[in-house]
């Protein structure tokens, strides 16, 4: 059983930065993949970024490439999402998620599918003002 707790959200002006954290209780096994998703009001949950726990290999949605960076600290059982050059359209609740196997990680369509993740955090609100 894994529990995920996000933190670091808040209100920021366009062009600003935030760093989200996702602390995992329970051991994250080496074959896990971790993901960040977001959901804006009235929209479906969408994939933002993913990371392979063992190797640190990453995948990103095109809309965030070059602005958002996912990373992990295995010693702290924590995943981060560094968010730079934020835009109003980045406003959403951001969720951390864990997939208990990473075999298909390099298949973007698989890693970006929310229903492949077994564990979810409660979400943290990010609001970007224009």
GUBA-783410 format. One record per residue (C-alpha): residue number from 1; residue in three letters; chain; x, y, z. Coordinates in steps of 0.001 Angstrom, whole numbers. Each point is the difference from the previous one (the first is absolute). Layout:
REM GUBA-783410
PT  seq  type  mol        x        y        z
PT  NUM   ALA    A        X        Y        Z
...
REM end
This chain:
REM GUBA-783410
PT  seq  type  mol        x        y        z
PT    1   UNK    A        0        0        0
PT    2   UNK    A     1317     3430     -958
PT    3   UNK    A    -1304     3374     1165
PT    4   UNK    A      883     3159    -1904
PT    5   UNK    A     -174     3520     1405
PT    6   UNK    A      513     3032    -2222
PT    7   UNK    A     1107     3431     1180
PT    8   UNK    A     1373     3236    -1401
PT    9   UNK    A    -2969     1360    -1898
PT   10   UNK    A    -1119     3593      231
PT   11   UNK    A     -674     3256    -1810
PT   12   UNK    A     2687     1385    -2298
PT   13   UNK    A      163     2640    -2712
PT   14   UNK    A      522     -933    -3630
PT   15   UNK    A     3687     -569     -672
PT   16   UNK    A      606    -1132     3563
PT   17   UNK    A     1118    -3338     1431
PT   18   UNK    A    -1205    -2624     2441
PT   19   UNK    A     1350    -3346     1130
PT   20   UNK    A    -2451    -2746      834
PT   21   UNK    A      968    -2922     2202
PT   22   UNK    A    -1552    -3440      312
PT   23   UNK    A     1026    -1938     3098
PT   24   UNK    A     -649    -3728      -64
PT   25   UNK    A     -546    -2087     3096
PT   26   UNK    A      683    -3646     -439
PT   27   UNK    A     2900    -1179    -2070
PT   28   UNK    A       89      937    -3664
PT   29   UNK    A     1355    -3032    -1776
PT   30   UNK    A     2589      326    -2724
PT   31   UNK    A    -2451    -1050    -2714
PT   32   UNK    A    -2437     2826      723
PT   33   UNK    A     -760     2936    -2250
PT   34   UNK    A    -1200     3298     1422
PT   35   UNK    A    -2077     2614    -1744
PT   36   UNK    A    -1369     3490      373
PT   37   UNK    A    -3440      754    -1393
PT   38   UNK    A    -2161     3101      137
PT   39   UNK    A    -3673      821     -261
PT   40   UNK    A    -1414     3431     -749
PT   41   UNK    A    -3653      864      721
PT   42   UNK    A    -2298    -1540    -2574
PT   43   UNK    A     2815    -1949    -1646
PT   44   UNK    A     1214    -3576       97
PT   45   UNK    A     3035    -1010     2004
PT   46   UNK    A     3075      232    -2201
PT   47   UNK    A     3529    -1384      163
PT   48   UNK    A     2789     2472      727
PT   49   UNK    A     3179    -1997      616
PT   50   UNK    A     1216    -3438     1020
PT   51   UNK    A     3191    -1478     1427
PT   52   UNK    A     1335    -3516      269
PT   53   UNK    A      965     -549     3630
PT   54   UNK    A     2973    -2247     -733
PT   55   UNK    A     1757     1918    -2766
PT   56   UNK    A    -1406     3518      245
PT   57   UNK    A    -1111     -185    -3646
PT   58   UNK    A    -2655     2646     -694
PT   59   UNK    A    -2919      737    -2325
PT   60   UNK    A    -1845     3296     -462
PT   61   UNK    A    -3149     1299    -1584
PT   62   UNK    A      811     2305    -2914
PT   63   UNK    A    -1773     2890     1703
PT   64   UNK    A     2504       73     2877
PT   65   UNK    A     3293     -995    -1633
PT   66   UNK    A     2755     2443      803
PT   67   UNK    A    -1949     1585     2883
PT   68   UNK    A     -765    -2822     2436
PT   69   UNK    A     2502    -2526     1323
PT   70   UNK    A     -759    -3209     1880
PT   71   UNK    A     2592    -1534     2305
PT   72   UNK    A      179    -2426     2907
PT   73   UNK    A     2021     -460     3155
PT   74   UNK    A       75    -3701      773
PT   75   UNK    A     1448      495     3472
PT   76   UNK    A    -2932     2243      924
PT   77   UNK    A    -2644    -1980    -1920
PT   78   UNK    A    -1034     3279    -1592
PT   79   UNK    A     -847     1136    -3508
PT   80   UNK    A      239     3639    -1034
PT   81   UNK    A    -1458     2145    -2743
PT   82   UNK    A     1957     3190     -601
PT   83   UNK    A    -2252     2436    -1834
PT   84   UNK    A     1566     3012    -1732
PT   85   UNK    A    -1368     2648    -2372
PT   86   UNK    A    -3495     -738     1223
PT   87   UNK    A    -2992     1018    -2113
PT   88   UNK    A    -3635      590      970
PT   89   UNK    A     -900    -3169    -1916
PT   90   UNK    A     2109    -1985     2487
PT   91   UNK    A    -2652      739     2641
PT   92   UNK    A    -1335    -3330     1272
PT   93   UNK    A       22    -2476     2848
PT   94   UNK    A     3194    -2016     -313
PT   95   UNK    A       30    -3662      971
PT   96   UNK    A     2841    -2412      651
PT   97   UNK    A     -513    -3645     -969
PT   98   UNK    A     1842    -3309      190
PT   99   UNK    A      -23    -2873    -2476
PT  100   UNK    A     1260    -3233     1558
PT  101   UNK    A     1790    -1109    -3141
PT  102   UNK    A     2089     1915    -2530
PT  103   UNK    A      283    -2601    -2764
PT  104   UNK    A    -1921     2125    -2498
PT  105   UNK    A     1370     3343     1191
PT  106   UNK    A     1512      938    -3376
PT  107   UNK    A    -3384     -371    -1660
PT  108   UNK    A    -1291     3564      379
PT  109   UNK    A    -3646     -971     -461
PT  110   UNK    A      320    -2486     2856
PT  111   UNK    A     1859     2295     2403
PT  112   UNK    A    -2401     2880     -714
PT  113   UNK    A    -3112    -2070      770
PT  114   UNK    A    -1300      754     3485
PT  115   UNK    A    -1723    -3371      361
PT  116   UNK    A     3402    -1767        3
PT  117   UNK    A      910     1549     3362
PT  118   UNK    A    -1073    -1823     3132
PT  119   UNK    A      721     2619     2658
PT  120   UNK    A     -912     3693       83
PT  121   UNK    A      560     2942     2277
PT  122   UNK    A    -2691     2449     1043
PT  123   UNK    A     1238     2778    -2287
PT  124   UNK    A     1393     3491      486
PT  125   UNK    A    -1424     3168    -1580
PT  126   UNK    A     2173     2108    -2293
PT  127   UNK    A    -1407     3349    -1098
PT  128   UNK    A     1853     2216    -2468
PT  129   UNK    A    -1250     3574     -299
PT  130   UNK    A      458     2054    -3149
REM end
